[in-house]
Amino acid sequence: MKMTNEQLFKDVRFLSVTALTRYLSYKFEMDEHLQEVYLQGEISNFKQSGRHYYFSLKDENAEISATMFASYNQSLKFTPRDGMMVQVVGKVQIYEKRGIYSINVRKMAEAGIGLLYQQFLELKDQLQKEGLFDPAKKLPLPEYPKSIAIITASTGEAINDMITTFSRRLSFAKITLYPALVQGRDAPADLIRALKEVYANKTHDVLIIGRGGGSFEDLACFNDEALARTLFASPIPTVSAVGHEGDVTICDFVASERAATPTAAAILLSKSREDVENHVKHMQQRLFQATVSGVEKKQAAWQKLSSSYGLANFFDLLQGIVRHYEAVHHRLQTSSPLYKMAETEKHLTQYRNRLDIALKNRLDKFSLNLTTSTKRLRKEIIIERIVNYHKQIEGFNQTIKTRIFSLLDNNEKRLNTLIEKTIILNPLNLMKKGYSIVYQNEMVKSSVAGLDPRLPIKVRMIDGHVDANIFKIVKNENQKNS
C-alpha cells in the first residue's frame, strides 16, 4: 500500500536550518579535541582584508577555510602566500551564516621550520630575558644526596636505566618515584602535579625530571611554559634528563643541571665505588700526615717550653730573689741603731721563710703534677695534653711572676716606710742639729737625776764622743744643786 506524503511526514518535527547549524556549532564548542587543533597544509586563496588574513588550507584530499585575525598575525616573522606549506594551531568552529566550518588560526609557522620549534624558540627567548636561565639563581647539587625524587613514567627505559645505574654505582640515597605522564596533551599538567607533590614532601635533597628519547613532538611537553616556571620555583636542586644527547628542552635550561640522558642523571648524583675508595685513601693519608705533623710540632713546642729559661733556671731565679731579700735585710740592719731593727729583721725573716715555703710547696706540687701528667701521656692524646700543659705552665709562670713581683713591691714599700721612720727616729740625725747623748756605765742618761757625780760620763756627738767628769749638776725648776 503506497503512503502519501501527508502520511509519510505525519507527526515529524522539522528543524530550521538555523537550529541545525547552531546545534552543530554547539557540538563543535563542546568537543575539547577541536579547541586546539594542530594542522599542516598548503595555503591557497590567500587574501588580506584590513589587517586580517583569510585563506584555505589544503592537502591532496581535503580543504578547510582559515582565518587569522590581526591580534594573532602581528607576531608572524614571515608573510603568508599561496602555495606555502605551513603548520598552524587554532580552534575549529562553524560559520553559522554560511554553514561552513573553518579554523580560527592563533599560531602559524613555515613547515620547514616547524610550529613547535618556533614556539620553543619564542618561549626560550622570553624566559631567558626574564632570568629563568640565570646560573646565579640555580641551586648547587649535593655531593652525597640522601634522598632523590624522580619524576618520570612508572614504566619505560628511563626509570629502569636510572635504577640500574644507582644500583651499580655507590649511592647512599633513598630513591622515590613520582609517576607522571611524559608525552601528550595532558603531560605538562601531570608533570606540574608531580613537582608540587615533591615540593610538599620536603624530605628530598634533589629531584630528577625526564624521560627517554623521542621525536621533538614527543618531548614537547617539557617545553611547556607553566612547567618551566614551576620547575624554576623548586626549593631543591633539579636535574633535567630529557631524551638523548642531542635533545634540548626548556626544562634543560631552567633546571640546576642538565643531564644528556636519564642514565647520565643517575651518574651525576652518585659516585663510582673506585673513586670513593681512592678519595677515602687519599683523605686517610692526609689525616695521618696532618696528625704526625701536629704531634711533631707539639712535641717541639713542649721541648722548647721545658728548656725555657724560666723553668730551667727556676731555682737560680729563686735564689736571686732570696739574695735580694738578704740584701734588703742587711740594709735594714745597718740603717738604724734602734732596737726596732731587730724586730723588723725578725718579721722580715719570718715573712721570707713563709714565702720560701709557699714557693717551694707550689713548685713541688707543680713538679709532681707535671711528672704524673707526663707518665699518663698516651700517644693518642699527646697533642691535647701538650696544649693543656703548655697553658698550665704559662699560667703558673705568670702566677709565680705576679706573686713574686707583688711581694717584692709590697715589701719594698714596707721597707722604705720603715727606713723613713728609722731615719726620722734615729738619734744620730738629731745630733746634726746640736743634740748629744750622755752615757754613764754604757747606759743612756736622759735625766740629771740618774747621774752619779762621782763617775765619769761619755758624751756622744755626731762625729765622735767626749769623755768627761761631772763638775756640777744643776736641776731645773729651782731644784737644789748637787
CORCOR-V267327 format. One record per residue. N is the residue number from 1. RES is the residue in three letters. SS is DSSP state (H for helix, E for strand, C for the rest). BURIAL is b if it has 9 or more other ideal C-beta (glycine too) atoms within 8 Angstrom, else e. Layout:
n/res/ss/burial
N/RES/SS/BURIAL
N/RES/SS/BURIAL
//
This chain:
n/res/ss/burial
1/MET/C/e
2/LYS/C/e
3/MET/C/e
4/THR/C/e
5/ASN/H/e
6/GLU/H/e
7/GLN/H/e
8/LEU/H/e
9/PHE/C/e
10/LYS/C/e
11/ASP/C/e
12/VAL/C/e
13/ARG/C/e
14/PHE/C/e
15/LEU/C/e
16/SER/C/e
17/VAL/H/e
18/THR/H/e
19/ALA/H/e
20/LEU/H/b
21/THR/H/b
22/ARG/H/b
23/TYR/H/b
24/LEU/H/b
25/SER/H/b
26/TYR/H/e
27/LYS/H/e
28/PHE/H/b
29/GLU/H/e
30/MET/H/e
31/ASP/C/e
32/GLU/H/e
33/HIS/H/e
34/LEU/H/b
35/GLN/C/e
36/GLU/C/e
37/VAL/E/b
38/TYR/E/e
39/LEU/E/b
40/GLN/E/e
41/GLY/E/b
42/GLU/E/b
43/ILE/E/b
44/SER/E/b
45/ASN/E/e
46/PHE/E/b
47/LYS/E/e
48/GLN/E/e
49/SER/E/e
50/GLY/C/e
51/ARG/C/e
52/HIS/E/b
53/TYR/E/b
54/TYR/E/b
55/PHE/E/b
56/SER/E/b
57/LEU/E/b
58/LYS/E/b
59/ASP/C/e
60/GLU/C/e
61/ASN/C/e
62/ALA/C/e
63/GLU/E/e
64/ILE/E/b
65/SER/E/b
66/ALA/E/b
67/THR/E/b
68/MET/E/b
69/PHE/C/b
70/ALA/H/e
71/SER/H/e
72/TYR/H/b
73/ASN/H/b
74/GLN/C/e
75/SER/C/e
76/LEU/C/e
77/LYS/C/e
78/PHE/C/e
79/THR/C/e
80/PRO/C/b
81/ARG/C/e
82/ASP/C/e
83/GLY/C/e
84/MET/C/b
85/MET/E/b
86/VAL/E/b
87/GLN/E/b
88/VAL/E/b
89/VAL/E/b
90/GLY/E/b
91/LYS/E/b
92/VAL/E/b
93/GLN/E/b
94/ILE/E/b
95/TYR/E/b
96/GLU/C/b
97/LYS/C/e
98/ARG/C/e
99/GLY/C/e
100/ILE/E/e
101/TYR/E/b
102/SER/E/b
103/ILE/E/b
104/ASN/E/b
105/VAL/E/b
106/ARG/E/e
107/LYS/E/b
108/MET/E/b
109/ALA/E/b
110/GLU/E/b
111/ALA/C/b
112/GLY/C/e
113/ILE/C/e
114/GLY/C/b
115/LEU/H/b
116/LEU/H/b
117/TYR/H/b
118/GLN/H/b
119/GLN/H/b
120/PHE/H/b
121/LEU/H/e
122/GLU/H/e
123/LEU/H/b
124/LYS/H/b
125/ASP/H/e
126/GLN/H/e
127/LEU/H/b
128/GLN/H/b
129/LYS/H/e
130/GLU/H/e
131/GLY/C/e
132/LEU/C/b
133/PHE/C/e
134/ASP/C/e
135/PRO/H/e
136/ALA/H/e
137/LYS/H/e
138/LYS/C/b
139/LEU/C/e
140/PRO/C/e
141/LEU/C/b
142/PRO/C/e
143/GLU/C/e
144/TYR/C/e
145/PRO/C/b
146/LYS/C/e
147/SER/E/b
148/ILE/E/b
149/ALA/E/b
150/ILE/E/b
151/ILE/E/b
152/THR/E/b
153/ALA/C/b
154/SER/C/e
155/THR/C/e
156/GLY/C/b
157/GLU/H/e
158/ALA/H/b
159/ILE/H/b
160/ASN/H/e
161/ASP/H/b
162/MET/H/b
163/ILE/H/b
164/THR/H/e
165/THR/H/b
166/PHE/H/b
167/SER/H/e
168/ARG/H/e
169/ARG/C/b
170/LEU/E/e
171/SER/C/e
172/PHE/C/e
173/ALA/C/b
174/LYS/E/e
175/ILE/E/b
176/THR/E/b
177/LEU/E/e
178/TYR/E/b
179/PRO/E/e
180/ALA/C/b
181/LEU/C/b
182/VAL/C/b
183/GLN/C/b
184/GLY/C/e
185/ARG/C/e
186/ASP/C/e
187/ALA/H/b
188/PRO/H/b
189/ALA/H/e
190/ASP/H/b
191/LEU/H/b
192/ILE/H/b
193/ARG/H/b
194/ALA/H/b
195/LEU/H/b
196/LYS/H/b
197/GLU/H/b
198/VAL/H/b
199/TYR/H/b
200/ALA/H/e
201/ASN/H/b
202/LYS/C/e
203/THR/C/e
204/HIS/C/b
205/ASP/C/b
206/VAL/E/b
207/LEU/E/b
208/ILE/E/b
209/ILE/E/b
210/GLY/E/b
211/ARG/E/b
212/GLY/C/b
213/GLY/C/e
214/GLY/C/b
215/SER/C/e
216/PHE/C/b
217/GLU/C/e
218/ASP/C/e
219/LEU/C/b
220/ALA/H/b
221/CYS/H/b
222/PHE/H/b
223/ASN/H/b
224/ASP/C/b
225/GLU/H/e
226/ALA/H/b
227/LEU/H/b
228/ALA/H/b
229/ARG/H/b
230/THR/H/b
231/LEU/H/b
232/PHE/H/b
233/ALA/C/e
234/SER/C/b
235/PRO/C/e
236/ILE/C/b
237/PRO/E/b
238/THR/E/b
239/VAL/E/b
240/SER/E/b
241/ALA/E/b
242/VAL/E/b
243/GLY/C/b
244/HIS/C/e
245/GLU/C/e
246/GLY/C/e
247/ASP/C/b
248/VAL/C/e
249/THR/C/b
250/ILE/H/b
251/CYS/H/b
252/ASP/H/b
253/PHE/H/b
254/VAL/H/b
255/ALA/C/b
256/SER/C/b
257/GLU/E/b
258/ARG/E/b
259/ALA/C/b
260/ALA/C/e
261/THR/C/b
262/PRO/H/b
263/THR/H/b
264/ALA/H/b
265/ALA/H/b
266/ALA/H/b
267/ILE/H/b
268/LEU/H/b
269/LEU/C/b
270/SER/C/b
271/LYS/E/b
272/SER/C/e
273/ARG/H/e
274/GLU/H/e
275/ASP/H/e
276/VAL/H/b
277/GLU/H/e
278/ASN/H/e
279/HIS/H/e
280/VAL/H/e
281/LYS/H/e
282/HIS/H/e
283/MET/H/e
284/GLN/H/e
285/GLN/H/e
286/ARG/H/e
287/LEU/H/e
288/PHE/H/e
289/GLN/H/e
290/ALA/H/e
291/THR/H/e
292/VAL/H/e
293/SER/H/e
294/GLY/H/b
295/VAL/H/b
296/GLU/H/e
297/LYS/H/e
298/LYS/H/b
299/GLN/H/b
300/ALA/H/e
301/ALA/H/b
302/TRP/H/b
303/GLN/H/e
304/LYS/H/e
305/LEU/H/b
306/SER/H/e
307/SER/C/e
308/SER/C/e
309/TYR/H/e
310/GLY/H/e
311/LEU/H/b
312/ALA/H/e
313/ASN/C/e
314/PHE/H/b
315/PHE/H/e
316/ASP/H/e
317/LEU/H/b
318/LEU/H/b
319/GLN/H/e
320/GLY/H/e
321/ILE/H/b
322/VAL/H/b
323/ARG/H/e
324/HIS/H/b
325/TYR/H/b
326/GLU/H/e
327/ALA/H/e
328/VAL/H/b
329/HIS/H/b
330/HIS/H/e
331/ARG/H/b
332/LEU/H/b
333/GLN/H/e
334/THR/H/e
335/SER/H/b
336/SER/C/b
337/PRO/C/e
338/LEU/C/e
339/TYR/C/e
340/LYS/H/b
341/MET/H/b
342/ALA/H/e
343/GLU/H/e
344/THR/H/b
345/GLU/H/b
346/LYS/H/e
347/HIS/H/e
348/LEU/H/b
349/THR/H/b
350/GLN/H/e
351/TYR/H/b
352/ARG/H/b
353/ASN/H/e
354/ARG/H/e
355/LEU/H/b
356/ASP/H/b
357/ILE/H/e
358/ALA/H/e
359/LEU/H/b
360/LYS/H/e
361/ASN/H/e
362/ARG/H/b
363/LEU/H/b
364/ASP/H/e
365/LYS/H/e
366/PHE/H/b
367/SER/H/e
368/LEU/H/e
369/ASN/H/b
370/LEU/H/b
371/THR/H/e
372/THR/H/e
373/SER/H/b
374/THR/H/e
375/LYS/H/e
376/ARG/H/e
377/LEU/C/e
378/ARG/C/e
379/LYS/H/e
380/GLU/H/e
381/ILE/H/e
382/ILE/H/b
383/ILE/H/b
384/GLU/H/e
385/ARG/H/b
386/ILE/H/b
387/VAL/H/b
388/ASN/H/e
389/TYR/H/b
390/HIS/H/b
391/LYS/H/e
392/GLN/H/b
393/ILE/H/b
394/GLU/H/e
395/GLY/H/e
396/PHE/H/b
397/ASN/H/b
398/GLN/H/e
399/THR/H/e
400/ILE/H/b
401/LYS/H/e
402/THR/H/e
403/ARG/H/e
404/ILE/H/b
405/PHE/H/e
406/SER/H/e
407/LEU/H/b
408/LEU/H/b
409/ASP/H/e
410/ASN/H/e
411/ASN/H/b
412/GLU/H/b
413/LYS/H/e
414/ARG/H/e
415/LEU/H/b
416/ASN/H/e
417/THR/H/e
418/LEU/H/b
419/ILE/H/b
420/GLU/H/e
421/LYS/H/e
422/THR/H/b
423/ILE/H/b
424/ILE/H/e
425/LEU/H/b
426/ASN/C/b
427/PRO/H/b
428/LEU/H/e
429/ASN/H/e
430/LEU/H/e
431/MET/H/b
432/LYS/C/e
433/LYS/C/e
434/GLY/C/e
435/TYR/C/e
436/SER/C/e
437/ILE/E/b
438/VAL/E/b
439/TYR/E/b
440/GLN/E/b
441/ASN/C/e
442/GLU/C/e
443/MET/E/e
444/VAL/E/e
445/LYS/E/b
446/SER/C/e
447/SER/C/e
448/VAL/H/e
449/ALA/H/e
450/GLY/H/e
451/LEU/C/b
452/ASP/C/e
453/PRO/C/e
454/ARG/C/e
455/LEU/C/e
456/PRO/C/e
457/ILE/E/b
458/LYS/E/b
459/VAL/E/b
460/ARG/E/b
461/MET/E/b
462/ILE/C/e
463/ASP/C/e
464/GLY/E/e
465/HIS/E/e
466/VAL/E/e
467/ASP/E/e
468/ALA/E/e
469/ASN/C/e
470/ILE/C/b
471/PHE/C/e
472/LYS/C/e
473/ILE/C/b
474/VAL/C/e
475/LYS/C/b
476/ASN/C/e
477/GLU/C/e
478/ASN/C/e
479/GLN/C/e
480/LYS/C/e
481/ASN/C/e
482/SER/C/e
//
